[in-house]
């Protein structure tokens, strides 16, 4: 900014939302010299997001490493998120190549552990002021751009000025609403319910996902011996779930191929979920405003990408705007750079997720690759990289992989066909 009032801003950056995206952005910006006010509407420093897959995909491991959280996560019992996936062609089971490196990973960890951990890390970071019990009620605007926020606190209303306001306040972002950034919404033809179980053994001790076309389910082992078990059925099953939630949930799990033995496990939480969970996309910037995490893009929860993208978008924002936010560059150009990177990295993934959220069976290309991955270890590893969001759709479905998948399937059919 070149406006004179920027020189007297209380902070360089105000962030609304002290969950994963907001706390990560606060840490990374402060380390780059920014003065950050990190606002959280809840007063409890131990508050956490309840409805979540409780998994951080491998694409976010570099962010966790940069934040310095990996040792703390492992000490807290986070579980590396290896997984296998059921399809009608059998199980896809990614394994490291005999002479290659281990498969990329991040962690499964309950948000009741993860959220307070990263929030306390932010609070200890020099340059970050964690302000609990601060709910954004409006934006301060001058000359057509945002220059701060108004917040409601126990002591009354207060105004906090900054060069940049960051919305890290979820899919129903108040910052986005006040800034006039509309959300583009896509229907999700599935609904979801999950519960936490203890003493629930899983095959290989790793995560399991079931592609039942169109229904889905997954089981993710977490810290402290707890497993998150979720069902994500087509909405045609919704009347039965509304009539008998517990019975329908348990019946759905029992019917899964190689079903986890839930009847001998201890359920330690209620069955919770959401009937309507549309996918949202927003332009991630406005004059003086940036959106990160679910405020910018809310993916389909069945893929478990929300936590990873929250952390990545925080890192992209900090890298793009830190200098300008501290008065050493053009903030508008920096925000434009962040917007380009956000779109480049996530637009293709969201396009595929929106299409799959129609609760359709696999299309021909998906049938080709998924069937080959169940029969070939190298293609299974390739699928693992895509599921971990380490590669985008174009690399996932590149011509070489499609040709190799076709060759694998032809060879398989020749091997199982009866000899003439």
C-alpha angles and dihedrals in degrees: 000000000000096000112118092232090067089074092064099044113136090224140011092227135018115197121195110208127038099208125105101307096038097045092046092049091048092053095046095045094047091051087056091055103269124139104229132194108199109198124197121182092209118077096210112092088204094058116129143176111268104190104064142112087244090222133116113206121229094253087074097052092096089054092050088049093050090049089053092236101123097089091046092049093051091046088052090056100257112173122226106246104236111156148178127211130215120221134166087263092056134266123334104214114181114207132174115261113259092248098026136089123277117275115272113260146171126184148284109218132152116256089231085070102030101048098053089042096056093038092054089047089055092047090055093050113105109244096031123105110193107208111191121194092032114132117186109236099171147342129258109232132189129174092354098308138091116257102169148331139264113225136190116226137168087262092052136262121338136180121224119190127204141153090244133029116201123201109212091151103116138255093317090051114184090198091056091047094049090046090053095241106151123215122232106218129204124193119247111212092197132070129203144215130180141180137183121244133188125211093020109146117210128199107273090357090269137112120287128205125187121208102195098164110264101000121069138194137174141188119202122186111224140182122303093027093293122140124202110218118191137177121202107184133173111270090248085082093054098096091057092049091048091052095047115004099176095042093047093046094051093042091052091052094046090055094056119111107261087004118202110253096251094162091068094042129086117244107214102180139043119265104260133176150127129264096198117037109156122186114251131201126184135178098261097221143048129169104303092354136098129183124209136176117005091346088072101031132004112195130196106287093219089076094054093222101127098091093046094049091046090058095042094049089051090054093047091050095048092049092049104043110024096099095044092045089059092050098262100111149009108300095197092054090047092051089049089054090051091049092052093050093046091053095043093051101040111022095084093046091050092048091057092043092052090051094047091047087072085081093238128153119258114292120231095270092048090049089051096051100036093050091048091048090057088056105036128052097209092055089046088056089049090053090049090057091052094045087051088052092237090127131033131236095270093057092040093055099033118148094253092057092045091051092047091048090052091050092049092051094046090051091047094051091048090052095050098039115104115256112255 
